[in-house]
């Protein structure tokens, strides 16, 4: 036996002949992010709210393959006399409420929607401009956090995110200067930033929300329109990478995910960890120490906060 070529196997615990080359070159570099993923969206898009659970898991597990670029699409500049979305029977703000409720019930991402009857969102441009100003002055991650918080307060907690005071409060809670950012967003330069996103969305061929476009280094891509199951996005990524298999990152621990996100609905936890609704409570008890979270309920759905 060659005593110079011995090792203990980390997995089996058995010690013996190494069976490997004495010296080999290995590459510790992370895979180069060669794919650009554009997410054309809008703060008041109910179907974008519905795909939050799937999109989060896709970013967490496969984000090492791509650069992620949310693009504001401009769903509603203002209400006017003509139809806004005749295909969905939406001619006036009150028509939105039942449509939103239906999306919420189907997706289990809670949507109240009653504010569209008594205090309707007049335009999705103000929160979109705030997103762009945070992105420009700070970074994409904070801007994306703002987008999440804006959707939470609109869809689940029934607050009007075209109201500047509501926007200021959301931005303040991110630890930023809400008044300063909202004031800047209301200047012509804020609209100019938004116009650049509109132009990008047009150039990508996006005509509805959500639209996700994945483009590779050869400038070839895949366009996925509307909310789709998790596997659609993984398959799209495989296509643009021209790979049969991808190596997903492990899901983050629930405690670290909740620490980062601050609020998660049941559906989001179920999708991230591939759980049946009946398995959720046992999973929560196993993963989160008692007293480290609060469980609340809204519109018949549970949610968890730090």
VOGU-3710 file (C-alpha; in Angstrom, 3 decimals, decimal comma):
1> xxxxxxxxxx> 0,000/0,000/0,000  1,321/3,465/-0,891  1,262/5,276/2,462  1,766/8,619/0,714  -1,618/8,462/-1,006  -4,020/7,928/1,878  -7,091/9,925/2,836  -10,211/9,762/5,003  -13,419/10,163/3,045  -15,464/13,012/4,475
11> xxxxxxxxxx> -18,801/11,427/3,563  -18,215/7,740/4,389  -15,712/8,203/7,236  -13,623/5,385/5,688  -9,847/5,870/5,437  -7,887/4,365/2,604  -6,170/5,020/-0,697  -7,085/8,424/-2,069  -7,912/7,323/-5,589  -7,467/10,886/-6,860
21> xxxxxxxxxx> -4,740/12,624/-8,829  -1,936/13,911/-6,625  -2,457/17,411/-7,939  -5,271/18,915/-9,988  -6,333/22,396/-11,016  -9,703/23,507/-9,642  -11,708/26,647/-10,347  -13,283/28,460/-7,385  -14,775/31,256/-9,468  -18,527/31,660/-9,309
31> xxxxxxxxxx> -20,191/31,192/-12,706  -20,156/34,456/-14,627  -23,592/36,035/-14,704  -24,077/35,841/-18,446  -27,873/36,269/-18,550  -29,810/39,528/-18,230  -33,307/39,053/-16,788  -35,715/41,971/-17,275  -38,876/42,001/-15,174  -41,377/44,435/-16,692
41> xxxxxxxxxx> -43,784/45,315/-13,919  -45,832/48,017/-12,212  -46,546/48,792/-8,524  -50,314/48,335/-8,956  -50,189/45,176/-11,104  -52,160/42,507/-9,205  -50,696/39,637/-11,223  -47,200/40,878/-10,323  -48,194/40,685/-6,651  -49,473/37,151/-7,290
51> xxxxxxxxxx> -46,096/35,933/-8,665  -44,015/37,319/-5,759  -43,624/33,847/-4,149  -42,383/32,214/-7,360  -40,137/35,109/-8,380  -38,467/35,236/-4,955  -37,632/31,533/-5,065  -36,336/31,858/-8,633  -34,029/34,732/-7,625  -32,858/33,000/-4,435
61> xxxxxxxxxx> -32,059/29,668/-6,071  -30,918/30,678/-9,559  -29,879/34,327/-9,181  -26,200/33,356/-9,494  -26,843/32,788/-13,216  -28,352/36,185/-14,030  -28,480/39,919/-13,428  -31,990/40,997/-12,450  -33,449/44,261/-13,779  -36,959/45,359/-12,756
71> xxxxxxxxxx> -38,409/47,743/-15,363  -41,356/50,011/-14,614  -43,988/49,646/-17,329  -46,532/52,412/-16,622  -49,806/50,561/-16,110  -51,956/53,592/-15,227  -51,046/57,210/-15,956  -54,517/58,451/-14,992  -58,154/57,497/-15,204  -60,110/58,902/-18,136
81> xxxxxxxxxx> -63,493/58,430/-19,779  -62,512/55,569/-22,085  -61,872/51,927/-21,100  -58,577/51,194/-19,344  -58,611/47,408/-19,743  -61,752/46,342/-21,619  -60,538/42,717/-21,892  -60,918/42,457/-18,110  -64,025/44,648/-17,988  -62,174/47,580/-16,397
91> xxxxxxxxxx> -63,581/50,965/-17,388  -63,433/52,812/-14,043  -61,628/52,390/-10,695  -64,455/50,464/-9,000  -64,225/47,788/-11,725  -60,731/46,951/-10,440  -61,880/45,781/-6,981  -63,573/42,478/-7,972  -60,778/41,696/-10,446  -58,138/42,215/-7,744
101> xxxxxxxxxx> -60,080/40,123/-5,220  -60,305/37,275/-7,721  -56,529/37,408/-8,313  -55,951/37,428/-4,540  -58,208/34,447/-3,893  -56,710/32,433/-6,739  -53,069/33,170/-5,835  -53,518/33,297/-2,024  -51,522/36,536/-1,993  -54,122/38,588/-0,105
111> xxxxxxxxxx> -55,769/41,493/-1,914  -58,431/43,653/-0,265  -59,143/46,024/-3,169  -61,973/47,963/-1,541  -59,985/51,219/-1,686  -60,526/51,189/-5,478  -64,192/51,856/-4,736  -63,898/54,590/-2,085  -60,331/55,977/-2,390  -58,927/54,771/-5,712
121> xxxxxxxxxx> -55,302/54,867/-6,825  -55,281/57,649/-9,416  -51,989/56,746/-11,075  -49,203/54,175/-10,774  -46,649/56,800/-11,852  -45,922/58,331/-8,388  -44,712/55,029/-6,794  -42,933/54,122/-10,048  -41,020/57,429/-9,967  -40,086/56,880/-6,315
131> xxxxxxxxxx> -38,745/53,447/-7,279  -36,553/55,029/-9,964  -35,206/57,758/-7,645  -34,262/55,200/-4,950  -32,611/53,069/-7,631  -30,610/56,076/-8,908  -29,645/57,557/-5,510  -29,115/54,316/-3,594  -29,251/50,875/-5,216  -31,435/48,313/-6,926
141> xxxxxxxxxx> -31,890/46,234/-3,767  -33,394/49,123/-1,765  -35,576/50,126/-4,704  -36,881/46,564/-4,936  -37,594/46,586/-1,183  -39,605/49,762/-1,698  -41,598/48,080/-4,488  -42,393/45,162/-2,195  -43,508/47,422/0,676  -45,631/49,523/-1,688
151> xxxxxxxxxx> -47,436/46,420/-2,917  -47,959/45,123/0,609  -49,622/48,326/1,780  -51,702/48,628/-1,398  -52,959/45,092/-1,900  -53,150/43,648/1,599  -53,391/46,683/3,855  -55,537/48,781/1,534  -53,529/52,026/1,448  -53,448/54,374/-1,532
161> xxxxxxxxxx> -49,921/54,422/-2,972  -50,683/57,304/-5,325  -50,975/59,413/-2,114  -47,619/61,122/-1,516  -47,939/60,925/2,284  -48,292/57,126/2,062  -45,192/56,967/-0,161  -43,202/59,140/2,275  -44,062/56,784/5,137  -43,014/53,683/3,158
171> xxxxxxxxxx> -39,665/55,267/2,227  -39,056/56,468/5,803  -39,528/52,893/7,064  -36,705/51,816/4,757  -34,437/54,187/6,687  -34,325/56,731/3,857  -35,413/60,376/3,603  -39,002/59,879/2,507  -39,855/63,528/2,031  -36,700/64,278/0,051
181> xxxxxxxxxx> -37,040/61,240/-2,205  -40,744/61,762/-2,915  -40,113/65,462/-3,618  -37,336/64,546/-6,066  -39,574/61,943/-7,704  -42,202/64,611/-8,384  -39,726/66,779/-10,338  -39,422/66,547/-14,158  -36,185/64,548/-13,714  -38,175/61,867/-11,858
191> xxxxxxxxxx> -40,525/61,486/-14,812  -37,534/61,418/-17,172  -36,111/58,415/-15,278  -39,477/56,706/-15,634  -39,671/57,506/-19,359  -36,358/55,688/-19,828  -37,926/52,544/-18,333  -40,971/52,917/-20,590  -38,666/53,077/-23,620  -36,784/49,985/-22,424
201> xxxxxxxxxx> -40,046/48,076/-21,890  -41,116/48,946/-25,462  -37,753/47,875/-26,886  -38,112/44,537/-25,083  -41,506/44,010/-26,694  -43,395/43,943/-23,392  -47,091/44,676/-23,804  -48,445/43,491/-20,453  -47,476/42,736/-16,872  -45,771/40,723/-15,609
211> xxxxxxxxxx> -43,411/40,057/-18,505  -40,044/38,411/-17,881  -37,444/38,473/-20,631  -34,176/36,510/-20,357  -31,394/37,455/-22,784  -28,073/35,663/-23,257  -24,698/36,897/-24,519  -25,695/36,182/-28,127  -28,637/38,566/-27,646  -31,118/35,728/-27,964
221> xxxxxxxxxx> -33,783/35,304/-25,371  -36,986/33,926/-23,961  -40,088/35,972/-23,132  -42,512/34,701/-20,463  -45,769/36,644/-20,240  -48,135/36,506/-17,271  -47,792/34,628/-14,010  -46,374/31,126/-14,494  -45,334/28,237/-12,249  -41,780/28,183/-10,889
231> xxxxxxxxxx> -40,667/25,511/-13,381  -41,428/27,806/-16,355  -38,785/30,288/-15,243  -36,208/27,558/-14,590  -36,908/26,034/-18,014  -36,596/29,465/-19,635  -33,214/29,948/-17,967  -32,062/26,526/-19,192  -33,055/27,503/-22,724  -31,136/30,783/-22,788
241> xxxxxxxxxx> -28,102/29,167/-21,136  -28,407/26,170/-23,487  -27,960/23,793/-20,533  -29,781/20,597/-19,671  -29,263/21,028/-15,936  -28,643/23,962/-13,613  -27,183/23,946/-10,114  -29,626/25,715/-7,764  -28,484/27,396/-4,593  -30,019/25,812/-1,485
251> xxxxxxxxxx> -33,025/27,671/-0,139  -32,098/30,156/2,585  -33,121/29,261/6,131  -36,560/30,582/7,021  -35,115/32,690/9,850  -32,653/34,438/7,503  -35,351/34,907/4,841  -37,769/36,455/7,342  -34,967/38,648/8,694  -34,389/39,983/5,179
261> xxxxxxxxxx> -37,994/40,244/3,998  -39,604/41,380/7,311  -43,013/40,015/6,252  -43,928/36,774/4,492  -47,333/35,377/3,647  -48,067/31,650/4,033  -48,066/31,144/0,271  -44,561/32,615/0,004  -43,166/30,198/2,566  -44,963/27,236/0,967
271> xxxxxxxxxx> -43,537/28,051/-2,479  -39,992/28,730/-1,224  -39,772/25,441/0,689  -42,068/23,336/-1,507  -44,606/22,738/1,265  -48,238/21,722/1,265  -50,449/24,153/3,234  -51,038/21,385/5,815  -47,261/21,193/6,457  -46,742/24,901/7,090
281> xxxxxxxxxx> -47,335/25,180/10,842  -45,033/22,275/11,724  -42,354/23,744/9,451  -42,643/27,169/11,110  -42,352/25,644/14,594  -39,288/23,647/13,536  -37,523/26,542/11,778  -38,313/29,589/13,936  -37,566/29,822/17,665  -40,590/30,734/19,824
291> xxxxxxxxxx> -40,820/34,469/20,373  -38,728/35,293/17,296  -41,734/36,086/15,083  -45,367/37,145/15,110  -48,125/35,291/13,292  -51,079/37,376/12,113  -53,968/36,961/9,734  -55,508/39,105/7,035  -58,234/38,281/4,509  -58,175/34,637/5,595
301> xxxxxx> -54,415/34,202/5,043  -51,665/33,983/7,658  -48,558/36,104/7,509  -45,396/36,192/9,605  -43,325/39,171/10,717  -40,134/39,733/12,716
//
